[in-house]
Structures are given as C-alpha cells and as structure tokens.
Amino acid sequence: MSPRRRRAVVVGLVGAYALLAAACRPLTGPALIAVLAAGAPLCWLGVRRRPRPATPVGARPAAVWLGLLALGVAFELGLWLGPDDLAHPTLSTLADPVLSTYPGRVLGYGLWAGSGVWLVSR
C-alpha cells in the first residue's frame, strides 16, 4: 500500500472513530470504553515499536521546554488547588463549552486519536 493511501485510510479510521466516540455521553461507561478502545492499542503499539534514532538535544532547547512544562504544571496545579470559579478557570473549565457539543467532542476525539497515531508513527 502506498504511503499516501495508507495515510488516507488512517485519517478515515480516526475520523470514523471520532464520529462514533463522540456519540457517547461524557463521563459514562461507554465513553470510557470508547477511549480505551483507541488508547489501549495505541499504547501497545507505542511500547512495542522501536523509535527512530533521534539527534541529541542541546542543553538550551531542553531547558526552554522543561521550563515551559514546569510553568504549565505550576499553572494547572495552582488553579487546581485554588478556587474553581470563572475568574480563575482551569483548562477543563475553559474547554467545557466546546466539548459539550457533538461537533466539539468529534474534534476533541479526533485530535486526541490523531495525536496518538502521530506519536506512535514517530
């Protein structure tokens, strides 16, 4: 199978998965099963695949990315431990209006599964 055709098949499968998974009500058993149905095989593939050799990362770029990660973790932790109100919303509170609609959930599931496929293929 050509790489272009394989990519089209993968995009079609991710799209079909997102359409089906988004039909599940959030925070229910069927939604959990939908997440596990895609997440477990992707995790298994990711663990089993041997990654391509990567070029070493310098100290400066690593420090920048680790600093951004630390800043994001500190931000979320501060919001999680602090008040959960509209003046200080968490990321999940900000995402609720989008993810409460069917098209938003389709987009969310598609981005989630697509990023998993992308990570496994790296």
C-alpha positions as CSV (number, residue, x, y, z in Angstrom):
1,M,0.0,0.0,0.0
2,S,1.4,3.4,-0.9
3,P,2.1,5.9,1.9
4,R,-0.5,8.3,0.5
5,R,-3.2,5.6,0.5
6,R,-2.2,4.4,4.0
7,R,-2.4,8.0,5.3
8,A,-5.9,8.4,3.8
9,V,-7.0,5.1,5.4
10,V,-5.6,6.2,8.8
11,V,-7.3,9.6,8.6
12,G,-10.6,7.9,7.6
13,L,-10.3,5.5,10.6
14,V,-9.6,8.3,13.0
15,G,-12.5,10.3,11.6
16,A,-14.9,7.4,11.9
17,Y,-13.7,6.7,15.4
18,A,-14.2,10.3,16.4
19,L,-17.7,10.3,15.0
20,L,-18.7,7.2,16.9
21,A,-16.9,8.0,20.1
22,A,-18.5,11.5,20.3
23,A,-21.9,9.9,20.3
24,C,-21.2,8.7,23.8
25,R,-22.3,10.9,26.7
26,P,-19.3,12.3,28.5
27,L,-18.1,10.7,31.8
28,T,-20.0,7.5,31.3
29,G,-19.0,3.9,30.9
30,P,-19.5,3.9,27.1
31,A,-17.2,7.0,26.8
32,L,-14.6,5.2,28.9
33,I,-14.8,2.2,26.6
34,A,-14.5,4.4,23.6
35,V,-11.3,6.0,25.0
36,L,-9.9,2.6,25.9
37,A,-10.8,1.1,22.5
38,A,-8.4,3.5,20.8
39,G,-6.0,4.3,23.6
40,A,-5.0,0.8,24.6
41,P,-4.0,-0.4,21.1
42,L,-2.1,2.8,20.5
43,C,-0.2,2.5,23.8
44,W,0.6,-1.1,23.0
45,L,1.9,-0.2,19.6
46,G,3.9,2.7,21.0
47,V,5.6,0.5,23.6
48,R,6.3,-2.3,21.1
49,R,7.8,-0.1,18.3
50,R,11.4,0.8,18.3
51,P,11.7,4.6,17.8
52,R,13.9,6.0,15.1
53,P,17.3,7.3,16.3
54,A,17.0,10.9,17.4
55,T,19.5,13.6,17.3
56,P,20.7,14.7,20.7
57,V,19.1,17.8,22.1
58,G,21.2,20.6,23.4
59,A,21.0,22.0,26.9
60,R,19.4,25.3,25.9
61,P,16.4,23.9,24.0
62,A,15.9,21.2,26.7
63,A,15.9,23.9,29.4
64,V,13.4,26.0,27.4
65,W,11.0,23.1,27.0
66,L,11.4,21.9,30.6
67,G,10.8,25.5,31.8
68,L,7.6,25.7,29.7
69,L,6.5,22.3,31.1
70,A,7.2,23.4,34.7
71,L,5.3,26.7,34.1
72,G,2.3,24.8,32.7
73,V,2.3,22.3,35.6
74,A,2.6,25.1,38.1
75,F,-0.3,27.0,36.5
76,E,-2.6,24.0,36.4
77,L,-1.6,22.9,40.0
78,G,-2.3,26.5,41.2
79,L,-5.7,26.5,39.6
80,W,-6.5,23.0,40.9
81,L,-5.6,23.9,44.4
82,G,-7.1,27.4,44.3
83,P,-10.7,28.5,43.6
84,D,-12.5,27.0,40.7
85,D,-14.5,29.9,39.5
86,L,-14.9,31.9,36.4
87,A,-12.3,34.4,37.4
88,H,-9.7,31.6,37.7
89,P,-10.9,28.8,35.3
90,T,-9.0,25.6,34.8
91,L,-8.3,24.3,31.3
92,S,-11.1,21.8,31.6
93,T,-13.5,24.6,32.6
94,L,-12.4,26.6,29.5
95,A,-12.9,23.5,27.3
96,D,-16.3,22.6,28.6
97,P,-18.3,24.9,26.3
98,V,-16.6,23.4,23.2
99,L,-16.7,19.8,24.4
100,S,-20.3,19.9,25.5
101,T,-21.5,19.9,21.8
102,Y,-21.3,16.9,19.5
103,P,-19.1,18.7,16.9
104,G,-16.7,19.8,19.7
105,R,-16.5,16.2,21.0
106,V,-15.8,14.9,17.5
107,L,-13.0,17.5,17.2
108,G,-11.7,16.5,20.6
109,Y,-11.7,12.8,20.0
110,G,-10.2,13.3,16.5
111,L,-7.4,15.4,17.9
112,W,-6.8,13.0,20.7
113,A,-6.7,9.9,18.5
114,G,-4.8,11.7,15.7
115,S,-2.1,12.8,18.1
116,G,-1.8,9.3,19.4
117,V,-1.4,7.9,15.9
118,W,1.1,10.6,15.1
119,L,3.1,9.7,18.3
120,V,3.1,6.0,17.5
121,S,4.3,6.6,14.0
122,R,7.3,8.7,15.1
